[in-house]
Amino acid sequence: MCHGIKALFYYFGASPAVYEVDNDVDLEFSLRRLGSNTAFLAVFVGGKYLGSTKEVISHHIDGTLKRKLIEAKAILL
């Protein structure tokens, strides 16, 4: 799913930063405290935790993902 989510961000014109956390214990612990299951994708927009694949797709479907990307200045109007 990571590839699909990256493709969605590229579709909007955003250039996502991707971090592999497989070997970063501190980052994994921090993500768990935010409610992320680190076995799955954890997406942040503008420094705020958006969620995993399911939440990103939900935001895309209801139209709020693009607005969040604009608010974070990740894309322009």
C-alpha positions as CSV (number, residue, x, y, z in Angstrom):
1,M,0.0,0.0,0.0
2,C,2.9,2.4,0.5
3,H,3.4,2.6,-3.3
4,G,-0.3,3.4,-3.8
5,I,-0.3,6.1,-1.2
6,K,2.9,7.6,-2.6
7,A,1.3,7.6,-6.1
8,L,-1.8,9.4,-4.6
9,F,0.4,12.1,-3.2
10,Y,2.3,12.4,-6.5
11,Y,-1.1,12.7,-8.3
12,F,-1.9,15.8,-6.2
13,G,1.6,17.2,-7.0
14,A,3.1,16.6,-3.6
15,S,6.6,15.1,-3.1
16,P,6.3,12.9,0.0
17,A,9.3,12.3,2.2
18,V,9.5,8.6,3.0
19,Y,11.2,7.2,6.1
20,E,11.7,3.5,6.7
21,V,11.4,2.9,10.4
22,D,12.2,-0.8,10.5
23,N,15.4,-0.3,12.6
24,D,14.5,2.9,14.5
25,V,13.2,1.8,17.9
26,D,12.6,5.4,19.1
27,L,10.5,6.3,16.1
28,E,8.6,3.1,16.3
29,F,7.8,3.7,19.9
30,S,6.6,7.3,19.1
31,L,4.4,6.1,16.4
32,R,2.8,3.5,18.7
33,R,2.0,6.3,21.2
34,L,0.1,8.1,18.4
35,G,-2.0,5.0,17.8
36,S,-0.1,3.7,14.8
37,N,0.4,0.0,14.2
38,T,4.0,0.3,12.9
39,A,3.6,-2.8,10.8
40,F,1.5,-0.5,8.5
41,L,2.0,2.8,6.9
42,A,2.0,5.9,9.1
43,V,1.2,9.1,7.2
44,F,1.9,12.7,8.4
45,V,0.8,15.8,6.6
46,G,2.2,19.1,7.8
47,G,3.8,17.4,10.8
48,K,0.4,16.1,12.0
49,Y,-0.4,12.4,12.1
50,L,-3.1,11.6,9.5
51,G,-3.2,7.8,10.0
52,S,-2.6,4.7,8.0
53,T,-3.7,3.7,4.5
54,K,-7.3,3.4,5.5
55,E,-7.5,6.9,6.9
56,V,-5.6,8.4,3.9
57,I,-8.0,6.8,1.5
58,S,-11.0,8.0,3.6
59,H,-9.7,11.6,3.5
60,H,-9.2,11.3,-0.2
61,I,-12.7,10.0,-0.8
62,D,-14.4,12.7,1.4
63,G,-12.2,15.4,-0.3
64,T,-10.3,16.5,2.8
65,L,-6.9,15.1,1.8
66,K,-6.3,17.7,-0.9
67,R,-7.4,20.5,1.5
68,K,-4.9,19.1,4.2
69,L,-2.1,19.1,1.6
70,I,-2.9,22.7,0.6
71,E,-3.1,23.8,4.3
72,A,0.3,22.2,4.9
73,K,1.7,24.0,1.8
74,A,2.6,20.6,0.3
75,I,0.7,21.6,-2.8
76,L,-0.5,24.8,-4.4
77,L,-4.1,25.5,-5.5
